[in-house]
């Protein structure tokens, strides 16, 4: 299983999350962001050296939808 991806879209597609991603801008190097949307909590990290995106972590939540949270 691939865990790092060259593009944000590839990382999101690996977990079927493209349709609920709320932003079009990419993450800055070394950043981790999270948000709740459509009953899912999603967190994704971008490596600070290579710029690659880690496979998103996501799970079901009863949390209300949020905006982007820098973690």
PyMOL Python script that loads the backbone (N, CA, C, O; Angstrom):
from pymol import cmd

cmd.read_pdbstr("""\
ATOM      1  N   UNK A   1       0.839  -1.175   0.000  1.00  0.00           N
ATOM      2  CA  UNK A   1       0.000   0.000   0.000  1.00  0.00           C
ATOM      3  C   UNK A   1       0.889   1.245   0.000  1.00  0.00           C
ATOM      4  O   UNK A   1       1.840   1.346   0.775  1.00  0.00           O
ATOM      5  N   UNK A   2       0.566   2.176  -0.872  1.00  0.00           N
ATOM      6  CA  UNK A   2       1.324   3.422  -0.970  1.00  0.00           C
ATOM      7  C   UNK A   2       0.885   4.383   0.131  1.00  0.00           C
ATOM      8  O   UNK A   2      -0.311   4.571   0.353  1.00  0.00           O
ATOM      9  N   UNK A   3       1.848   4.991   0.818  1.00  0.00           N
ATOM     10  CA  UNK A   3       1.523   5.899   1.920  1.00  0.00           C
ATOM     11  C   UNK A   3       1.852   7.357   1.656  1.00  0.00           C
ATOM     12  O   UNK A   3       1.365   8.227   2.378  1.00  0.00           O
ATOM     13  N   UNK A   4       2.664   7.657   0.643  1.00  0.00           N
ATOM     14  CA  UNK A   4       3.001   9.037   0.293  1.00  0.00           C
ATOM     15  C   UNK A   4       2.716   9.272  -1.177  1.00  0.00           C
ATOM     16  O   UNK A   4       2.926   8.393  -2.013  1.00  0.00           O
ATOM     17  N   UNK A   5       2.230  10.479  -1.487  1.00  0.00           N
ATOM     18  CA  UNK A   5       1.787  10.804  -2.841  1.00  0.00           C
ATOM     19  C   UNK A   5       2.350  12.156  -3.256  1.00  0.00           C
ATOM     20  O   UNK A   5       2.551  13.037  -2.420  1.00  0.00           O
ATOM     21  N   UNK A   6       2.601  12.316  -4.551  1.00  0.00           N
ATOM     22  CA  UNK A   6       3.174  13.556  -5.067  1.00  0.00           C
ATOM     23  C   UNK A   6       2.174  14.708  -5.099  1.00  0.00           C
ATOM     24  O   UNK A   6       2.575  15.870  -5.028  1.00  0.00           O
ATOM     25  N   UNK A   7       0.885  14.409  -5.206  1.00  0.00           N
ATOM     26  CA  UNK A   7      -0.120  15.472  -5.267  1.00  0.00           C
ATOM     27  C   UNK A   7      -1.183  15.264  -4.186  1.00  0.00           C
ATOM     28  O   UNK A   7      -1.422  14.145  -3.730  1.00  0.00           O
ATOM     29  N   UNK A   8      -1.809  16.364  -3.794  1.00  0.00           N
ATOM     30  CA  UNK A   8      -2.890  16.307  -2.824  1.00  0.00           C
ATOM     31  C   UNK A   8      -4.053  15.493  -3.382  1.00  0.00           C
ATOM     32  O   UNK A   8      -4.649  14.694  -2.660  1.00  0.00           O
ATOM     33  N   UNK A   9      -4.380  15.684  -4.648  1.00  0.00           N
ATOM     34  CA  UNK A   9      -5.477  14.924  -5.251  1.00  0.00           C
ATOM     35  C   UNK A   9      -5.217  13.428  -5.209  1.00  0.00           C
ATOM     36  O   UNK A   9      -6.132  12.652  -4.932  1.00  0.00           O
ATOM     37  N   UNK A  10      -3.993  13.011  -5.478  1.00  0.00           N
ATOM     38  CA  UNK A  10      -3.669  11.578  -5.422  1.00  0.00           C
ATOM     39  C   UNK A  10      -3.828  11.035  -4.007  1.00  0.00           C
ATOM     40  O   UNK A  10      -4.341   9.932  -3.820  1.00  0.00           O
ATOM     41  N   UNK A  11      -3.391  11.806  -3.005  1.00  0.00           N
ATOM     42  CA  UNK A  11      -3.531  11.371  -1.613  1.00  0.00           C
ATOM     43  C   UNK A  11      -5.002  11.254  -1.234  1.00  0.00           C
ATOM     44  O   UNK A  11      -5.410  10.262  -0.631  1.00  0.00           O
ATOM     45  N   UNK A  12      -5.796  12.257  -1.582  1.00  0.00           N
ATOM     46  CA  UNK A  12      -7.223  12.221  -1.267  1.00  0.00           C
ATOM     47  C   UNK A  12      -7.930  11.093  -2.006  1.00  0.00           C
ATOM     48  O   UNK A  12      -8.778  10.413  -1.428  1.00  0.00           O
ATOM     49  N   UNK A  13      -7.596  10.888  -3.259  1.00  0.00           N
ATOM     50  CA  UNK A  13      -8.214   9.813  -4.042  1.00  0.00           C
ATOM     51  C   UNK A  13      -7.897   8.445  -3.461  1.00  0.00           C
ATOM     52  O   UNK A  13      -8.704   7.525  -3.591  1.00  0.00           O
ATOM     53  N   UNK A  14      -6.746   8.288  -2.827  1.00  0.00           N
ATOM     54  CA  UNK A  14      -6.367   6.995  -2.258  1.00  0.00           C
ATOM     55  C   UNK A  14      -7.339   6.532  -1.177  1.00  0.00           C
ATOM     56  O   UNK A  14      -7.434   5.338  -0.895  1.00  0.00           O
ATOM     57  N   UNK A  15      -8.066   7.480  -0.567  1.00  0.00           N
ATOM     58  CA  UNK A  15      -9.053   7.162   0.472  1.00  0.00           C
ATOM     59  C   UNK A  15     -10.461   7.607   0.074  1.00  0.00           C
ATOM     60  O   UNK A  15     -11.347   7.700   0.924  1.00  0.00           O
ATOM     61  N   UNK A  16     -10.668   7.881  -1.215  1.00  0.00           N
ATOM     62  CA  UNK A  16     -11.982   8.300  -1.744  1.00  0.00           C
ATOM     63  C   UNK A  16     -12.532   9.535  -1.029  1.00  0.00           C
ATOM     64  O   UNK A  16     -13.703   9.572  -0.652  1.00  0.00           O
ATOM     65  N   UNK A  17     -11.676  10.545  -0.845  1.00  0.00           N
ATOM     66  CA  UNK A  17     -12.061  11.753  -0.119  1.00  0.00           C
ATOM     67  C   UNK A  17     -12.129  13.009  -0.990  1.00  0.00           C
ATOM     68  O   UNK A  17     -12.382  14.099  -0.477  1.00  0.00           O
ATOM     69  N   UNK A  18     -11.910  12.875  -2.276  1.00  0.00           N
ATOM     70  CA  UNK A  18     -11.905  14.056  -3.149  1.00  0.00           C
ATOM     71  C   UNK A  18     -13.207  14.835  -3.100  1.00  0.00           C
ATOM     72  O   UNK A  18     -13.191  16.064  -3.164  1.00  0.00           O
ATOM     73  N   UNK A  19     -14.328  14.150  -2.990  1.00  0.00           N
ATOM     74  CA  UNK A  19     -15.616  14.825  -3.066  1.00  0.00           C
ATOM     75  C   UNK A  19     -15.976  15.627  -1.824  1.00  0.00           C
ATOM     76  O   UNK A  19     -16.900  16.438  -1.880  1.00  0.00           O
ATOM     77  N   UNK A  20     -15.278  15.430  -0.694  1.00  0.00           N
ATOM     78  CA  UNK A  20     -15.602  16.219   0.503  1.00  0.00           C
ATOM     79  C   UNK A  20     -14.478  17.159   0.920  1.00  0.00           C
ATOM     80  O   UNK A  20     -14.569  17.790   1.973  1.00  0.00           O
ATOM     81  N   UNK A  21     -13.426  17.264   0.122  1.00  0.00           N
ATOM     82  CA  UNK A  21     -12.332  18.186   0.431  1.00  0.00           C
ATOM     83  C   UNK A  21     -12.810  19.613   0.216  1.00  0.00           C
ATOM     84  O   UNK A  21     -13.247  19.931  -0.890  1.00  0.00           O
ATOM     85  N   UNK A  22     -12.748  20.502   1.228  1.00  0.00           N
ATOM     86  CA  UNK A  22     -13.368  21.828   1.125  1.00  0.00           C
ATOM     87  C   UNK A  22     -12.515  22.922   0.500  1.00  0.00           C
ATOM     88  O   UNK A  22     -13.008  24.032   0.299  1.00  0.00           O
ATOM     89  N   UNK A  23     -11.271  22.653   0.191  1.00  0.00           N
ATOM     90  CA  UNK A  23     -10.412  23.720  -0.320  1.00  0.00           C
ATOM     91  C   UNK A  23      -9.747  23.295  -1.619  1.00  0.00           C
ATOM     92  O   UNK A  23      -9.632  22.105  -1.910  1.00  0.00           O
ATOM     93  N   UNK A  24      -9.315  24.274  -2.389  1.00  0.00           N
ATOM     94  CA  UNK A  24      -8.604  23.976  -3.631  1.00  0.00           C
ATOM     95  C   UNK A  24      -7.110  24.225  -3.504  1.00  0.00           C
ATOM     96  O   UNK A  24      -6.332  23.720  -4.313  1.00  0.00           O
ATOM     97  N   UNK A  25      -6.696  24.993  -2.506  1.00  0.00           N
ATOM     98  CA  UNK A  25      -5.271  25.284  -2.307  1.00  0.00           C
ATOM     99  C   UNK A  25      -4.570  24.071  -1.694  1.00  0.00           C
ATOM    100  O   UNK A  25      -5.192  23.275  -0.991  1.00  0.00           O
ATOM    101  N   UNK A  26      -3.284  23.940  -1.966  1.00  0.00           N
ATOM    102  CA  UNK A  26      -2.520  22.846  -1.380  1.00  0.00           C
ATOM    103  C   UNK A  26      -1.999  23.238   0.004  1.00  0.00           C
ATOM    104  O   UNK A  26      -2.009  24.412   0.373  1.00  0.00           O
ATOM    105  N   UNK A  27      -1.554  22.255   0.747  1.00  0.00           N
ATOM    106  CA  UNK A  27      -1.010  22.489   2.089  1.00  0.00           C
ATOM    107  C   UNK A  27       0.417  23.004   1.989  1.00  0.00           C
ATOM    108  O   UNK A  27       1.145  22.613   1.077  1.00  0.00           O
ATOM    109  N   UNK A  28       0.835  23.873   2.904  1.00  0.00           N
ATOM    110  CA  UNK A  28       2.240  24.279   2.940  1.00  0.00           C
ATOM    111  C   UNK A  28       3.125  23.106   3.385  1.00  0.00           C
ATOM    112  O   UNK A  28       2.650  22.193   4.061  1.00  0.00           O
ATOM    113  N   UNK A  29       4.383  23.131   3.013  1.00  0.00           N
ATOM    114  CA  UNK A  29       5.323  22.097   3.451  1.00  0.00           C
ATOM    115  C   UNK A  29       5.340  22.041   4.980  1.00  0.00           C
ATOM    116  O   UNK A  29       5.324  23.076   5.645  1.00  0.00           O
ATOM    117  N   UNK A  30       5.373  20.831   5.526  1.00  0.00           N
ATOM    118  CA  UNK A  30       5.482  20.624   6.962  1.00  0.00           C
ATOM    119  C   UNK A  30       4.186  20.841   7.731  1.00  0.00           C
ATOM    120  O   UNK A  30       4.201  20.848   8.962  1.00  0.00           O
ATOM    121  N   UNK A  31       3.066  21.017   7.036  1.00  0.00           N
ATOM    122  CA  UNK A  31       1.794  21.305   7.707  1.00  0.00           C
ATOM    123  C   UNK A  31       0.942  20.058   7.865  1.00  0.00           C
ATOM    124  O   UNK A  31       0.991  19.136   7.050  1.00  0.00           O
ATOM    125  N   UNK A  32       0.167  20.056   8.927  1.00  0.00           N
ATOM    126  CA  UNK A  32      -0.885  19.068   9.136  1.00  0.00           C
ATOM    127  C   UNK A  32      -2.172  19.841   9.334  1.00  0.00           C
ATOM    128  O   UNK A  32      -2.222  20.773  10.136  1.00  0.00           O
ATOM    129  N   UNK A  33      -3.217  19.462   8.609  1.00  0.00           N
ATOM    130  CA  UNK A  33      -4.506  20.092   8.804  1.00  0.00           C
ATOM    131  C   UNK A  33      -5.554  19.020   9.027  1.00  0.00           C
ATOM    132  O   UNK A  33      -5.383  17.866   8.631  1.00  0.00           O
ATOM    133  N   UNK A  34      -6.630  19.417   9.660  1.00  0.00           N
ATOM    134  CA  UNK A  34      -7.745  18.518   9.880  1.00  0.00           C
ATOM    135  C   UNK A  34      -9.039  19.290   9.768  1.00  0.00           C
ATOM    136  O   UNK A  34      -9.055  20.515   9.889  1.00  0.00           O
ATOM    137  N   UNK A  35     -10.122  18.576   9.537  1.00  0.00           N
ATOM    138  CA  UNK A  35     -11.443  19.181   9.487  1.00  0.00           C
ATOM    139  C   UNK A  35     -12.493  18.087   9.552  1.00  0.00           C
ATOM    140  O   UNK A  35     -12.215  16.922   9.265  1.00  0.00           O
ATOM    141  N   UNK A  36     -13.707  18.476   9.933  1.00  0.00           N
ATOM    142  CA  UNK A  36     -14.844  17.565   9.919  1.00  0.00           C
ATOM    143  C   UNK A  36     -15.767  17.991   8.789  1.00  0.00           C
ATOM    144  O   UNK A  36     -16.057  19.174   8.613  1.00  0.00           O
ATOM    145  N   UNK A  37     -16.226  16.996   8.021  1.00  0.00           N
ATOM    146  CA  UNK A  37     -17.140  17.263   6.912  1.00  0.00           C
ATOM    147  C   UNK A  37     -17.919  16.002   6.600  1.00  0.00           C
ATOM    148  O   UNK A  37     -17.351  14.911   6.530  1.00  0.00           O
ATOM    149  N   UNK A  38     -19.212  16.152   6.414  1.00  0.00           N
ATOM    150  CA  UNK A  38     -20.068  15.040   5.987  1.00  0.00           C
ATOM    151  C   UNK A  38     -19.934  13.810   6.888  1.00  0.00           C
ATOM    152  O   UNK A  38     -19.952  12.678   6.406  1.00  0.00           O
ATOM    153  N   UNK A  39     -19.799  14.039   8.196  1.00  0.00           N
ATOM    154  CA  UNK A  39     -19.716  12.922   9.137  1.00  0.00           C
ATOM    155  C   UNK A  39     -18.363  12.231   9.189  1.00  0.00           C
ATOM    156  O   UNK A  39     -18.252  11.129   9.727  1.00  0.00           O
ATOM    157  N   UNK A  40     -17.326  12.867   8.633  1.00  0.00           N
ATOM    158  CA  UNK A  40     -15.969  12.308   8.639  1.00  0.00           C
ATOM    159  C   UNK A  40     -15.019  13.322   9.262  1.00  0.00           C
ATOM    160  O   UNK A  40     -15.161  14.522   9.029  1.00  0.00           O
ATOM    161  N   UNK A  41     -14.055  12.858  10.051  1.00  0.00           N
ATOM    162  CA  UNK A  41     -12.918  13.675  10.486  1.00  0.00           C
ATOM    163  C   UNK A  41     -11.769  13.285   9.579  1.00  0.00           C
ATOM    164  O   UNK A  41     -11.476  12.100   9.414  1.00  0.00           O
ATOM    165  N   UNK A  42     -11.116  14.275   8.989  1.00  0.00           N
ATOM    166  CA  UNK A  42     -10.026  14.021   8.041  1.00  0.00           C
ATOM    167  C   UNK A  42      -8.807  14.820   8.476  1.00  0.00           C
ATOM    168  O   UNK A  42      -8.909  16.001   8.806  1.00  0.00           O
ATOM    169  N   UNK A  43      -7.655  14.160   8.470  1.00  0.00           N
ATOM    170  CA  UNK A  43      -6.387  14.812   8.784  1.00  0.00           C
ATOM    171  C   UNK A  43      -5.380  14.402   7.721  1.00  0.00           C
ATOM    172  O   UNK A  43      -5.308  13.236   7.331  1.00  0.00           O
ATOM    173  N   UNK A  44      -4.599  15.383   7.255  1.00  0.00           N
ATOM    174  CA  UNK A  44      -3.585  15.083   6.237  1.00  0.00           C
ATOM    175  C   UNK A  44      -2.328  15.897   6.522  1.00  0.00           C
ATOM    176  O   UNK A  44      -2.402  17.046   6.956  1.00  0.00           O
ATOM    177  N   UNK A  45      -1.188  15.293   6.273  1.00  0.00           N
ATOM    178  CA  UNK A  45       0.123  15.887   6.534  1.00  0.00           C
ATOM    179  C   UNK A  45       0.893  16.007   5.222  1.00  0.00           C
ATOM    180  O   UNK A  45       0.812  15.133   4.359  1.00  0.00           O
ATOM    181  N   UNK A  46       1.645  17.110   5.084  1.00  0.00           N
ATOM    182  CA  UNK A  46       2.542  17.290   3.940  1.00  0.00           C
ATOM    183  C   UNK A  46       3.970  17.356   4.460  1.00  0.00           C
ATOM    184  O   UNK A  46       4.283  18.181   5.318  1.00  0.00           O
ATOM    185  N   UNK A  47       4.830  16.500   3.948  1.00  0.00           N
ATOM    186  CA  UNK A  47       6.214  16.423   4.391  1.00  0.00           C
ATOM    187  C   UNK A  47       6.925  17.750   4.165  1.00  0.00           C
ATOM    188  O   UNK A  47       6.771  18.383   3.121  1.00  0.00           O
ATOM    189  N   UNK A  48       7.703  18.160   5.155  1.00  0.00           N
ATOM    190  CA  UNK A  48       8.400  19.438   5.097  1.00  0.00           C
ATOM    191  C   UNK A  48       9.620  19.463   4.202  1.00  0.00           C
ATOM    192  O   UNK A  48      10.109  20.542   3.868  1.00  0.00           O
ATOM    193  N   UNK A  49      10.129  18.306   3.804  1.00  0.00           N
ATOM    194  CA  UNK A  49      11.323  18.248   2.957  1.00  0.00           C
ATOM    195  C   UNK A  49      10.962  17.878   1.519  1.00  0.00           C
ATOM    196  O   UNK A  49      11.347  18.574   0.580  1.00  0.00           O
ATOM    197  N   UNK A  50      10.226  16.788   1.349  1.00  0.00           N
ATOM    198  CA  UNK A  50       9.917  16.289   0.004  1.00  0.00           C
ATOM    199  C   UNK A  50       8.673  16.933  -0.598  1.00  0.00           C
ATOM    200  O   UNK A  50       8.506  16.947  -1.817  1.00  0.00           O
ATOM    201  N   UNK A  51       7.797  17.467   0.258  1.00  0.00           N
ATOM    202  CA  UNK A  51       6.555  18.040  -0.234  1.00  0.00           C
ATOM    203  C   UNK A  51       5.482  17.011  -0.534  1.00  0.00           C
ATOM    204  O   UNK A  51       4.391  17.368  -0.979  1.00  0.00           O
ATOM    205  N   UNK A  52       5.774  15.742  -0.297  1.00  0.00           N
ATOM    206  CA  UNK A  52       4.780  14.706  -0.564  1.00  0.00           C
ATOM    207  C   UNK A  52       3.685  14.719   0.499  1.00  0.00           C
ATOM    208  O   UNK A  52       3.907  15.141   1.634  1.00  0.00           O
ATOM    209  N   UNK A  53       2.508  14.252   0.114  1.00  0.00           N
ATOM    210  CA  UNK A  53       1.351  14.192   0.999  1.00  0.00           C
ATOM    211  C   UNK A  53       1.206  12.781   1.549  1.00  0.00           C
ATOM    212  O   UNK A  53       1.273  11.797   0.812  1.00  0.00           O
ATOM    213  N   UNK A  54       1.008  12.704   2.857  1.00  0.00           N
ATOM    214  CA  UNK A  54       0.793  11.409   3.494  1.00  0.00           C
ATOM    215  C   UNK A  54      -0.650  10.958   3.249  1.00  0.00           C
ATOM    216  O   UNK A  54      -1.551  11.785   3.106  1.00  0.00           O
ATOM    217  N   UNK A  55      -0.857   9.646   3.201  1.00  0.00           N
ATOM    218  CA  UNK A  55      -2.205   9.107   3.063  1.00  0.00           C
ATOM    219  C   UNK A  55      -3.077   9.711   4.170  1.00  0.00           C
ATOM    220  O   UNK A  55      -2.687   9.674   5.337  1.00  0.00           O
ATOM    221  N   UNK A  56      -4.242  10.262   3.833  1.00  0.00           N
ATOM    222  CA  UNK A  56      -5.085  10.892   4.849  1.00  0.00           C
ATOM    223  C   UNK A  56      -5.578   9.897   5.900  1.00  0.00           C
ATOM    224  O   UNK A  56      -5.849   8.733   5.604  1.00  0.00           O
ATOM    225  N   UNK A  57      -5.683  10.385   7.116  1.00  0.00           N
ATOM    226  CA  UNK A  57      -6.310   9.634   8.203  1.00  0.00           C
ATOM    227  C   UNK A  57      -7.743  10.146   8.285  1.00  0.00           C
ATOM    228  O   UNK A  57      -7.965  11.357   8.298  1.00  0.00           O
ATOM    229  N   UNK A  58      -8.715   9.243   8.340  1.00  0.00           N
ATOM    230  CA  UNK A  58     -10.102   9.682   8.440  1.00  0.00           C
ATOM    231  C   UNK A  58     -10.930   8.626   9.157  1.00  0.00           C
ATOM    232  O   UNK A  58     -10.629   7.433   9.112  1.00  0.00           O
ATOM    233  N   UNK A  59     -11.968   9.092   9.811  1.00  0.00           N
ATOM    234  CA  UNK A  59     -12.878   8.188  10.514  1.00  0.00           C
ATOM    235  C   UNK A  59     -14.217   8.880  10.723  1.00  0.00           C
ATOM    236  O   UNK A  59     -14.322  10.101  10.609  1.00  0.00           O
ATOM    237  N   UNK A  60     -15.238   8.085  11.030  1.00  0.00           N
ATOM    238  CA  UNK A  60     -16.581   8.614  11.268  1.00  0.00           C
ATOM    239  C   UNK A  60     -16.588   9.458  12.540  1.00  0.00           C
ATOM    240  O   UNK A  60     -15.891   9.156  13.508  1.00  0.00           O
ATOM    241  N   UNK A  61     -17.387  10.518  12.516  1.00  0.00           N
ATOM    242  CA  UNK A  61     -17.537  11.385  13.683  1.00  0.00           C
ATOM    243  C   UNK A  61     -18.948  11.951  13.722  1.00  0.00           C
ATOM    244  O   UNK A  61     -19.619  12.060  12.696  1.00  0.00           O
ATOM    245  N   UNK A  62     -19.381  12.303  14.903  1.00  0.00           N
ATOM    246  CA  UNK A  62     -20.656  12.992  15.061  1.00  0.00           C
ATOM    247  C   UNK A  62     -20.430  14.498  15.203  1.00  0.00           C
ATOM    248  O   UNK A  62     -21.373  15.258  15.424  1.00  0.00           O
ATOM    249  N   UNK A  63     -19.187  14.913  15.077  1.00  0.00           N
ATOM    250  CA  UNK A  63     -18.815  16.326  15.175  1.00  0.00           C
ATOM    251  C   UNK A  63     -19.460  17.115  14.039  1.00  0.00           C
ATOM    252  O   UNK A  63     -19.569  16.622  12.916  1.00  0.00           O
ATOM    253  N   UNK A  64     -19.882  18.332  14.335  1.00  0.00           N
ATOM    254  CA  UNK A  64     -20.411  19.215  13.303  1.00  0.00           C
ATOM    255  C   UNK A  64     -19.298  19.562  12.316  1.00  0.00           C
ATOM    256  O   UNK A  64     -18.120  19.544  12.672  1.00  0.00           O
ATOM    257  N   UNK A  65     -19.673  19.879  11.077  1.00  0.00           N
ATOM    258  CA  UNK A  65     -18.688  20.283  10.079  1.00  0.00           C
ATOM    259  C   UNK A  65     -17.893  21.476  10.584  1.00  0.00           C
ATOM    260  O   UNK A  65     -18.442  22.362  11.240  1.00  0.00           O
ATOM    261  N   UNK A  66     -16.607  21.498  10.281  1.00  0.00           N
ATOM    262  CA  UNK A  66     -15.726  22.590  10.690  1.00  0.00           C
ATOM    263  C   UNK A  66     -15.021  23.159   9.477  1.00  0.00           C
ATOM    264  O   UNK A  66     -15.093  22.600   8.383  1.00  0.00           O
ATOM    265  N   UNK A  67     -14.349  24.258   9.677  1.00  0.00           N
ATOM    266  CA  UNK A  67     -13.426  24.756   8.680  1.00  0.00           C
ATOM    267  C   UNK A  67     -12.088  24.046   8.883  1.00  0.00           C
ATOM    268  O   UNK A  67     -11.979  23.144   9.713  1.00  0.00           O
ATOM    269  N   UNK A  68     -11.097  24.447   8.142  1.00  0.00           N
ATOM    270  CA  UNK A  68      -9.756  23.869   8.253  1.00  0.00           C
ATOM    271  C   UNK A  68      -9.152  24.255   9.589  1.00  0.00           C
ATOM    272  O   UNK A  68      -9.210  25.414  10.000  1.00  0.00           O
ATOM    273  N   UNK A  69      -8.573  23.273  10.261  1.00  0.00           N
ATOM    274  CA  UNK A  69      -7.886  23.479  11.542  1.00  0.00           C
ATOM    275  C   UNK A  69      -6.431  23.104  11.357  1.00  0.00           C
ATOM    276  O   UNK A  69      -6.129  21.966  11.000  1.00  0.00           O
ATOM    277  N   UNK A  70      -5.519  24.040  11.594  1.00  0.00           N
ATOM    278  CA  UNK A  70      -4.092  23.723  11.507  1.00  0.00           C
ATOM    279  C   UNK A  70      -3.673  23.018  12.796  1.00  0.00           C
ATOM    280  O   UNK A  70      -3.810  23.569  13.888  1.00  0.00           O
ATOM    281  N   UNK A  71      -3.169  21.808  12.657  1.00  0.00           N
ATOM    282  CA  UNK A  71      -2.813  20.996  13.812  1.00  0.00           C
ATOM    283  C   UNK A  71      -1.325  21.067  14.116  1.00  0.00           C
ATOM    284  O   UNK A  71      -0.859  20.435  15.065  1.00  0.00           O
TER     285      UNK A  71
END
""", "prot")
cmd.dss("prot")
cmd.show_as("cartoon", "prot")
cmd.util.cbc("prot")
cmd.orient("prot")
